[in-house]
Amino acid sequence: MHQALKAALSICKNLQRNGFDAHVVNPPLQEYLLTHYAPQGVDIACEPGIEALSKLYPHIERVEEPAPYFAKLTENDMVFRFYGLDMSESSQPENSLIRITPTIIEGLSEEDRYKLCMVNFRDPDQNKNTYAGFDLNTKKPSDAPIRLLGIPDETLSHDYLLAVRALRFAANYEAEIEPNTWLAIVRSSGRVLDYVPARDIMDEWRKVAAESMHRFVRLMYDAHILHGLIPEVAALSSIPQTAIYDEGSRTENVFEHTLQCMRFYTEDEFHYDWLGTMAMLFHDVGKLFTCEYFEDGYTFYQHHRVGAKVTRKILQRLHFDYEDIDLICHLVANHMRFHFMMTDRGIRKFKALDEYPRLIAMAKADVKSREDKFTSFNHNMKYLARAETPEQMLEPLLNGNEIMKEINLAPGPLVGSIRDALLKAQIAGEVTDRESAISFVKLFAERFSN
């Protein structure tokens, strides 16, 4: 830290010990000024007026208007300028912390004014330039933190959509967000929701890669933007569920489970699937409305059906296209079907559903997120392969009991032989209905007895 800043901090501490509020204005920026320019002084914002300051510092000088500061103190060839601190209880909160002063601006070059202070930030090509407002050394800032130009709060005040864009960059590039930029985003979350249309937020969201979606949603949640944009999803962090493992069970919240599902969904062939990943975001939203505590556990009966209806309302609110809404709601409504061990008939009915490969990927992601066994999943995958075979090639038209009844035959090996012969006749197309099956069985029995 520059020696002048250390001296300014000592002055502030002295004022605080005497019962006054005071702070050094924007220490990082003043450190930059002191390091890169000829030292011109340090700006301090303080509560006391010139009379109170004179009692503590007899050599302080009063400065008359039009100077923006009211007093200055010279010590060891360094000038300390004193600005009045806003003490009104009814003023805007931001006025209680001075981040920039006219003397700081005057001490900077034109280039640094734009870069460090964002003074008069108005980029005529802002709508064309994705990176306007960001301090980026490269077009892919994966090796550097995401940083807003100048004073982040001031920069955001010109365009609050930059907050969402910063989160998008951080998610896509797996980059950190510079601490002061992150704090500005969190402080501005309410204004982002107040001033940025949902359509604009979703335009940024659509530029998030499917593989990065879970990181983006996490950042939106941590920045408290998700709470206002999609409160139904943010509220899942307060909904517990029991995850059962080989070693026992544990309670987790549904929001964390959702993020894990989104991550696992994009690990295989659907790594590009933005709409499928969005369906994964909403697949358990119905648990918010169906959760009940019963006999030491939580139940979510019909959460998939309820969730599909809730999702439709949310997506309409976010101005999704109707065809995308129908697709996502279809996936949410049917995401539980592949979780249960199905019969041949059940798997054929499942395969007749639109987008069934996506539903399989959703079920697989769900199992992975719980570290659960794949018993039911593997069973259904095996039966799914069987579903490629025509149904008449899997089971004979007459079962063993029916064969014994039609030809008055006692249980024995002959019944199995007739059943196998009947199935082969079906596959060959020689038997096509129940009547022809009965005739085939009777004729086969007669030939066998002769």
C-alpha positions, 0 to 999 in steps of 0.5 A, a space after each residue: 500500500 502506498 505511504 500516502 494511503 496509509 497516512 490517510 487511513 490513519 487520519 480516518 482512524 483518528 476521526 473514528 476514535 473521536 466519534 466521527 465517521 470517515 473513509 478513504 474514497 475508493 482505495 484501489 483507484 487512488 492506489 492506481 493514481 498514486 502509482 501511475 501518476 504524479 502524487 496529487 493527494 488523497 481524497 477522504 470522505 468524512 462526517 465532521 465539518 471544518 470547525 471540528 476538523 480544525 480542533 483535531 488538525 490545527 493546520 487544516 485549510 478551509 477551501 471555498 466553493 467552487 472547489 468540490 471539497 471543503 478542506 485540505 490538509 498538507 502533511 509531509 508534502 502530501 495533500 489530503 482533501 476532505 469531502 463531506 459525507 452524506 449523513 441524511 437518513 432519507 437519502 439513497 443508500 449509495 450516497 453514504 459511500 463515496 466511490 468517485 470524486 471530481 479530483 480523482 477523475 481530473 487526475 486520470 487520463 481520458 483512456 483511464 477515465 473510461 477504463 477505471 471509472 466508466 465516466 459517461 459510459 455510452 458505447 455507440 456500438 454497445 448492442 453489437 459489442 458483446 464485451 462492452 462494459 467488461 475489462 477483458 484481455 481476450 475474447 475467451 477470459 477463461 484464464 482471467 476473472 470476469 471484471 466489469 470496467 471501472 467501478 462495477 456499481 457505476 458500470 451496472 447502473 448504465 446497463 443492468 443486463 451486464 450483471 446477467 452477461 457476467 454470469 453467462 461469461 463465468 458459466 461458459 468459460 468456467 471463470 471466476 468473477 472478480 470479487 468487487 464485480 460479484 459484490 456489485 452484481 449481488 447488490 444490484 440483483 433487485 434492480 436487475 429484476 426491476 429494470 431488465 425485461 425477462 425477454 432480455 434475461 432469457 436472450 442471455 440465458 439462451 447463449 449459455 451452453 447446455 453443459 454450462 447450464 448448471 453453473 449458470 443457474 447456481 450463479 443466478 441463485 447465489 446472486 439472488 436473481 433466480 429468486 425473483 425470476 423463477 422463485 418456484 425453482 429457487 424455493 426448491 433449496 428449502 424442500 428436503 428429500 431423502 436420498 437412499 444409498 447402499 450405505 444408508 440414506 441422507 437428506 438433501 435439498 431438491 435444488 442441489 439435486 436439480 443442479 446435479 441432474 442438469 450436470 449429468 444430463 449433458 455428460 453423454 450424447 445430449 451435451 448440446 441439448 439446451 431444451 432438454 437441460 432446461 427440462 431437467 431444471 424444471 423436472 422436480 419443480 412440482 415437489 414444491 407443491 406436492 411435498 408432504 411429510 409422512 411417517 418419517 419421510 417426504 413424499 411427492 406424489 404426482 409431482 411430475 404432473 403438477 410440475 408440468 403444469 407449473 412449468 407451463 406457467 413459468 415458461 409463458 411468463 418467460 416468453 418461451 416459444 409455444 413449441 418449446 413450452 410443449 416440448 419441455 412440459 412433455 418431458 417434465 410430465 413423463 420424466 418418471 416413466 423410465 424409473 419403474 421396472 416395466 413389462 414388455 407392454 409398458 416399455 412398448 407404450 413408453 417407446 411410443 412417446 415422443 422424445 423418449 431418448 431424452 426421457 431415458 437420458 433424464 432418468 439416467 441423470 436422476 439415478 446418477 445424481 442419487 448415486 443409486 443402483 441402475 437395476 431398474 434402468 438396466 432392466 428397462 434398457 434390456 426390454 427396450 431392445 426387445 421392443 424392436 421385435 414385433 410383439 407377436 414374436 415375443 409371446 404365443 397367442 395361447 399360453 400353457 393353460 389355454 393349450 392344455 384346455 383346448 386339447 385336454 392335455 395334462 401338464 408335462 413337457 409336451 405343453 412346452 413343445 407345443 407352445 414353442 411350435 406355436 411361437 415359431 408358427 407366429 413368427 413365420 406368419 402361419 398363425 395370425 390370430 387366436 382361431 388359427 392358433 387353436 387350430 394349429 395346436 389341435 393339429 400339432 397334438 394330433 400329429 404328435 400323438 400319431 
